[in-house]
Amino acid sequence: MYAIGYLQCLKIPTGIKVKYSHYIQLAFLTLMLWSCSGIGFNSVDLIGKDRMANILYDIALAEAFVETYQLKDSALNKDSALQKEIDLVLKYHAVEPSRFSKSYQFYQQHPKDFKILIDTANERAIRNRENSYSRRKPNPS
């Protein structure tokens, strides 16, 4: 369709125009699909949404732990202490840091999926908080 008009602009003879228009349309369609495919992010390397949400939840807990308990020691550097805890979380989940980084970048570039991750992690936090309160017995003091 568009290829025929493009070929007319190039003043290609009619016989060649009809013969090659299908190839040009196929090439154009291939380029469109390739540009939307997310090249650079292999789906095998991508961490699934549920697992990624669990990892992000544990990283948030690790960050809270570092800020609450470990930073009371003024000799500790916040960034190095946090990185150490993140490494422990990734080791616990058996995820390589490079794979986590690629997955995190992918989800950041896809806001709808990233919102699902954050909402899932938030729901887990709310559920765990409610469960911990429901199991406690009030102090009769």
N, C-alpha and C positions, 0 to 999 in steps of 0.2 A: 504494500500500500504506500507507505512513506518512501520505501526504497525505490519504487518506480519513479516518483517525483524527483528523488535525489539523483537517479540515473539520468533523467531528462535534463537536469541541470548540468550534468557532465557531458551531455551531447553524445551519449553512447548509442550506437545503432540499435534499432528496434529489436532485431533478432537476438542480440546479446542481452538486451534489457530483459526480455521475457525469460530467457534461458537462465540468467543469474539472479533474478529477483528473489527466488525462493532461498538461495544460499545467503543472500544479504539479509533477508528477513530472519533466517535461522541464526545467523551470526549476531544480529541485533538482539534477538530474544535471548540468546545465550549470554551476551554481555549484561543484559538486564538482570537475569537470574543470578549471574555470578556476583554482580554488585550488591545484591540483597542477601547473599548467602552467609554473611558473617565469616568470610575467609580469615584465617588466623586463629580461630577458636574451634578446635577439634572437639566434637561432642564427646569423644572418649575422655578427653582431658578435663572436661567441664564437670564440676561437682554438682550433683543433683540438688534441687531446691530444698528438700527436707533436710538433707545432710548439711547443706550450707547454712540453713537456718539454725541448726543445732550448733554448728561450729561458731557462728556469730554470737549466739546466746552465751556459749562458754567463754568466748573472748570478752564479752561485756562483763561477765562475772569476774574474769581475770583482771580486767582493768579496774573494776571496783575494789577488788582485793588489794591491788597494788596501791591505789590511791588511799585506801582506808588504813591498811596495816603496814605495808612496807615503806611508805614514804615518811612514816614517823621517825625512821632512822635517816637522819639528814645526810649520811655518807652515801646513800644510794642515789643513783641517777634514775629519774622516772622512766626515761625512754629505754634504757638498758634493762631495767627491772620489768617493764611491760613487755619488751621483746622476749625476755626469758620466759615469761608466763605464756605468751602467745605460742612460742615454740613448744612448750609443754602441752598446750591444747591441741596443736596440730599433730604432735606425736601421739597423743591419746586417741585422736580420730584417724590416725594412720594416713595423713595427708601431707604430701610434700609441700614446702612453702611456695615453690614456684607454681605448683598446680593451684594452690589456694589463691595466689596473687592473680593468676590468669582468670580464674573463675570470678573473683571479686571484680576485676576490671570488666569482664563480660556483663555481669549483672548490673554494674553501675551504668553501662552503656545501654541497658535495657530497663528503663525506669519502672515499667509495669511489673517485671519479674523481680526487680530489687525491692519494690514496695511489698510484694508478696513475702519475700524473705524477711524483711523487717517486721511485718505484721505477724508472721508465724513465730518469730523469736519473741516478740512482745506478748503474744498469747500464751506462749510457754512460760514466760516470766510471771504473768498474772495467775496462771493456773498453779504454778509452784508456790507462789505467795499465798494464794487462797488455801491450798492444801496444807501448808505449814501452819497457818493460823487455825485451821479446823482441827488439827491434831493436838494442838496445845491445850492444856488445861489451865484455866485462869489461876493466878496466884492469889490465895486467900489472904494476903497481907493487908 
